[in-house]
């Protein structure tokens, strides 16, 4: 069930794909090491919030079977081009859409923070834990409450490329909400420019509560600073767990 007005419409999806690939590249080595048992067994990875398929591409190149999912149809269209070797692609919006059974669940770029409330995040975490096969691996990153605190007075930022530009204004309306108001500019084929505005509201999480919640659903999890040796931004934490079995 796609969200009515999804984040990452076509113009911002393109900008994110071309200008912000560095995070997927940084986390891929650590994730591939964590997922080595899944590769060995030929298990299925469900990637949630796959975006434009940047991590998907690395997982597929390593030999993994991947079902790539995202709530943004525009992102998913890019993912089909970026990682054509994936086993499948599907529009999937947590927490309401059912998750297929899988041997690993992976999500980077803090996709779970895009859910509308803490209750929705808890519901999604429970659903992810329940979807894992016994012995399955759960690995995702998430913005902690400290993510907002570290950016409370952050100035607006801009990024410019030959065919696009992005300006982001940041705000912290409450301790558990981080907001980016973005103006996205893309060049048309005739040389003119078009603008699309997106507002991204991220629900920040006290990550110390996540292991207990996952534990109630059979996943032994811990919160870390990184999947491997990557240097993540302040407040971006990593959750890694394994389903009992």
KAQUIMO-V993977 format. One record per residue. RES is the residue in three letters. PHI is phi in whole degrees, 0 to 359 (* if undefined). OMEGA is omega in degrees with one decimal (NA if undefined). Layout:
BEGIN
RES&PHI&OMEGA ; RES&PHI&OMEGA
END
This chain:
BEGIN
UNK&*&-179.3 ; UNK&297&176.2 ; UNK&292&-173.0 ; UNK&300&-178.0 ; UNK&229&-166.3 ; UNK&292&166.9 ; UNK&295&176.8 ; UNK&59&169.7 ; UNK&289&-167.8 ; UNK&305&-174.6 ; UNK&292&179.7 ; UNK&289&176.7 ; UNK&301&179.3 ; UNK&295&180.0 ; UNK&300&-179.2 ; UNK&297&-179.0 ; UNK&297&-175.0 ; UNK&276&-172.1 ; UNK&251&-172.6 ; UNK&227&-179.8 ; UNK&281&-171.2 ; UNK&296&-176.6 ; UNK&291&178.4 ; UNK&300&179.5 ; UNK&295&-177.5 ; UNK&289&-174.2 ; UNK&273&-174.0 ; UNK&303&-177.7 ; UNK&300&179.7 ; UNK&294&178.7 ; UNK&294&179.7 ; UNK&299&177.1 ; UNK&293&178.8 ; UNK&297&-174.8 ; UNK&269&-179.2 ; UNK&306&178.7 ; UNK&297&178.5 ; UNK&290&177.1 ; UNK&298&-178.0 ; UNK&298&-177.4 ; UNK&270&-177.5 ; UNK&73&-177.8 ; UNK&287&-178.5 ; UNK&262&173.7 ; UNK&263&169.3 ; UNK&260&177.5 ; UNK&262&178.3 ; UNK&257&-174.1 ; UNK&63&-175.1 ; UNK&291&-178.7 ; UNK&61&-176.9 ; UNK&273&173.2 ; UNK&88&-177.4 ; UNK&294&174.9 ; UNK&286&178.1 ; UNK&309&-179.1 ; UNK&302&179.2 ; UNK&291&178.7 ; UNK&296&179.9 ; UNK&294&179.8 ; UNK&298&178.9 ; UNK&280&177.7 ; UNK&105&-177.9 ; UNK&282&167.4 ; UNK&273&-173.4 ; UNK&228&165.9 ; UNK&257&-174.8 ; UNK&264&-177.3 ; UNK&228&176.4 ; UNK&200&176.8 ; UNK&279&-177.9 ; UNK&261&176.4 ; UNK&301&179.8 ; UNK&294&176.8 ; UNK&296&-177.6 ; UNK&295&176.6 ; UNK&298&176.3 ; UNK&293&-179.3 ; UNK&299&178.5 ; UNK&299&178.5 ; UNK&280&-174.8 ; UNK&285&-175.3 ; UNK&228&-175.6 ; UNK&296&-179.6 ; UNK&277&177.4 ; UNK&296&-177.8 ; UNK&291&178.9 ; UNK&186&178.3 ; UNK&226&-180.0 ; UNK&205&169.8 ; UNK&287&-177.2 ; UNK&215&-179.3 ; UNK&243&174.1 ; UNK&285&3.8 ; UNK&263&-168.8 ; UNK&275&-177.2 ; UNK&286&-179.4 ; UNK&292&178.6 ; UNK&260&175.7 ; UNK&288&176.3 ; UNK&296&-176.2 ; UNK&207&-178.9 ; UNK&261&174.2 ; UNK&205&175.0 ; UNK&235&-173.7 ; UNK&228&175.2 ; UNK&206&178.0 ; UNK&235&-174.0 ; UNK&86&-179.7 ; UNK&44&-177.5 ; UNK&297&-176.4 ; UNK&290&178.8 ; UNK&290&179.3 ; UNK&280&178.2 ; UNK&291&-166.6 ; UNK&283&-176.4 ; UNK&201&176.5 ; UNK&296&177.7 ; UNK&299&178.2 ; UNK&294&177.0 ; UNK&297&178.6 ; UNK&298&178.8 ; UNK&296&179.5 ; UNK&294&178.6 ; UNK&299&178.2 ; UNK&297&-179.6 ; UNK&295&179.1 ; UNK&294&178.9 ; UNK&299&-178.5 ; UNK&290&-178.7 ; UNK&282&-177.3 ; UNK&287&170.7 ; UNK&290&175.4 ; UNK&308&-177.3 ; UNK&84&-177.1 ; UNK&289&-175.5 ; UNK&250&175.2 ; UNK&243&-179.1 ; UNK&212&179.2 ; UNK&205&174.1 ; UNK&251&-171.5 ; UNK&205&178.2 ; UNK&277&177.7 ; UNK&282&173.9 ; UNK&303&-179.4 ; UNK&291&177.4 ; UNK&299&178.7 ; UNK&290&-179.1 ; UNK&301&-177.8 ; UNK&289&-175.8 ; UNK&242&-174.5 ; UNK&306&-176.5 ; UNK&249&-178.1 ; UNK&294&178.0 ; UNK&286&174.1 ; UNK&299&-179.4 ; UNK&229&177.6 ; UNK&226&176.5 ; UNK&229&-175.9 ; UNK&228&172.6 ; UNK&231&-177.4 ; UNK&302&-174.0 ; UNK&243&177.7 ; UNK&205&174.4 ; UNK&211&-179.1 ; UNK&221&174.0 ; UNK&236&-178.2 ; UNK&239&173.7 ; UNK&248&-174.2 ; UNK&252&173.6 ; UNK&208&179.4 ; UNK&230&-175.5 ; UNK&295&174.3 ; UNK&207&-174.6 ; UNK&298&-176.9 ; UNK&249&178.2 ; UNK&227&175.3 ; UNK&242&-172.6 ; UNK&241&171.2 ; UNK&240&174.4 ; UNK&258&-169.6 ; UNK&240&169.9 ; UNK&253&-174.6 ; UNK&247&-179.8 ; UNK&241&175.8 ; UNK&231&-179.7 ; UNK&279&174.5 ; UNK&282&-179.3 ; UNK&297&-179.2 ; UNK&272&177.7 ; UNK&94&175.4 ; UNK&283&-177.7 ; UNK&243&173.9 ; UNK&238&-178.0 ; UNK&234&173.3 ; UNK&224&-179.7 ; UNK&257&173.7 ; UNK&229&172.9 ; UNK&248&179.3 ; UNK&250&175.8 ; UNK&258&178.2 ; UNK&253&174.9 ; UNK&275&179.7 ; UNK&275&-168.5 ; UNK&234&167.6 ; UNK&283&-171.3 ; UNK&292&178.7 ; UNK&294&-179.7 ; UNK&272&-172.9 ; UNK&292&-178.8 ; UNK&303&-179.8 ; UNK&293&179.4 ; UNK&296&178.5 ; UNK&293&178.8 ; UNK&299&177.5 ; UNK&295&-179.5 ; UNK&244&171.0 ; UNK&84&-179.6 ; UNK&249&175.0 ; UNK&273&-171.1 ; UNK&232&174.0 ; UNK&222&177.1 ; UNK&258&-176.7 ; UNK&233&174.1 ; UNK&275&-174.6 ; UNK&201&171.9 ; UNK&287&-178.7 ; UNK&219&-178.6 ; UNK&249&-179.2 ; UNK&294&179.3 ; UNK&257&-176.5 ; UNK&279&177.6 ; UNK&297&177.6 ; UNK&305&176.8 ; UNK&90&174.8 ; UNK&269&-176.8 ; UNK&252&-176.8 ; UNK&237&176.1 ; UNK&246&179.0 ; UNK&230&-178.6 ; UNK&211&178.4 ; UNK&222&179.8 ; UNK&284&177.7 ; UNK&301&178.5 ; UNK&158&NA
END
